[in-house]
Amino acid sequence: MKLIIAYIQPHKLHSVKDELFKSQIYKMSVTNALGCGQQKGYTEAYRGIAFEVNLLKKVRIEIGVNEDFVQGTVDAIIRGARSGEIGDGKIFVLPIENSIRIRSGETGKDAIG
């Protein structure tokens, strides 16, 4: 079992979801996030005062998958999010020690589905 965490551009969420659905990945959590990486932000002026915006809007997607779905999930996220420009995002793959479905009490691979 793995937890896949992806940070992507907000405007790419729809295309990433489409690619995940094509790969039969239907379960995910999506949250708004702020962050910076190589983009480093930008400078903006408000009422004549310049200030640096270095935390940019991102979307965080979390998906718990069984081993058979890891590569397909990663490939789908890349297909949906890639533009070839700085700021496309990052994907992290982490091991899951255990998972429990609250409704039924199932554990492990059965709980992820």
Buried (B, 14 or more C-beta within 10 A) or exposed (E): BBBBBBBBBEEBBEBBBEBBEEBEBEEBEBEEBEBEBEEEEEEEEEEEEEEEEEEBEBBBBBBBBBEEBBEBBBEBBBBBBBEEEEBBBEBEBEEBEEBEEEEEEBEBBEBBE
